[in-house]
Amino acid sequence: MNVVVVYAHPYDGSFCKGLLDTVVSRLESRGATVKVKDLVKMNFDPVMRPDDLAATKTKVYSDEVKQEQADVLWSDAIVTIAPVWFAAMPGFLKAYFDKVFITGFAYDHTGVGKLQGKRVFSLFTNGVNDPYLEMTGQYDAIHLVMDSLFGMTGFVDVATKFFASVPVVSDEVRKQYLEEATQFVDQIFDRQPGEIGQKGHSALLTRLVVKGCLNGAV
Ligand SMILES: Cc1cc2nc3c(=O)[nH]c(=O)nc-3n(C[C@H](O)[C@H](O)[C@H](O)COP(=O)(O)O)c2cc1C
């Protein structure tokens, strides 16, 4: 089992770093080969430059993007680990996917993703509590983006886990969170591809594309 872990946090004292260490150690103990992409430490360039966007047509990618695309193709599953910032994944994580999963590489106008059969398991830390996240639509906001990004590109499982109130919970709850993170990534080994599925946003989008409702806009 080949797993790419995309890690988006600048600070080694963060809870996300605890999640990273726990998850990588668990994946390896279950026999996976893991490549960690620490976006800050590798200084991944988050800016979409003219040549990066022209690649939708030219298919000429920067060396950095080419390397990431090769690792995505190598992977059976992707794990992402990041905080929620302003109801979204951090901009530099989104930028990674904008550039690496660009039109022509990860999907095209047919509505059939080009990364068929892959799986994604995302872990997000939150500063606020669960009722707030539910009532303000923050969970929905993230699910919509994850389904669009990974569903449209052919992933069969789009699994997302949130850890609420991280800065204020007790050490006991943090330990429990790490245990839950372990169980979450165990699904990569213990559940069949496609068993988890996704929320349905991208399934709807794909149907609309196939019906021509989007006029080839994707
Ligand atoms: C710029 C910024 C925006 C944030 N926006 C949100 C938010 O919209 N929702 C939320 O639950 N927490 C938000 N937070 C709090 C972080 O998500 C929280 O501190 C973090 O997940 C804690 O985990 P960490 O120790 O891994 O950083 C924000 C933090 C920052 C720095």
The ligand as a Gaussian input file, in Angstrom:
#p B3LYP/6-31G(d) Opt

LIG

0 1
 C       -6.077000      32.419000      10.321000
 C       -6.851000      31.445000      11.173000
 C       -8.182000      31.216000      10.915000
 C       -8.906000      30.284000      11.658000
 N      -10.199000      30.007000      11.322000
 C      -10.840000      29.003000      11.957000
 C      -12.137000      28.594000      11.535000
 O      -12.716000      29.125000      10.598000
 N      -12.724000      27.549000      12.181000
 C      -12.119000      26.912000      13.220000
 O      -12.688000      25.963000      13.772000
 N      -10.894000      27.300000      13.674000
 C      -10.240000      28.315000      13.044000
 N       -8.980000      28.669000      13.460000
 C       -8.383000      27.974000      14.608000
 C       -7.506000      26.801000      14.162000
 O       -8.210000      25.921000      13.332000
 C       -7.003000      26.040000      15.368000
 O       -6.235000      26.888000      16.173000
 C       -6.170000      24.847000      14.963000
 O       -6.941000      23.939000      14.249000
 C       -5.585000      24.158000      16.185000
 O       -4.799000      23.058000      15.770000
 P       -3.213000      23.148000      15.608000
 O       -2.622000      23.095000      16.998000
 O       -2.848000      21.934000      14.820000
 O       -2.881000      24.435000      14.915000
 C       -8.264000      29.618000      12.740000
 C       -6.916000      29.895000      13.028000
 C       -6.216000      30.784000      12.243000
 C       -4.735000      31.021000      12.541000

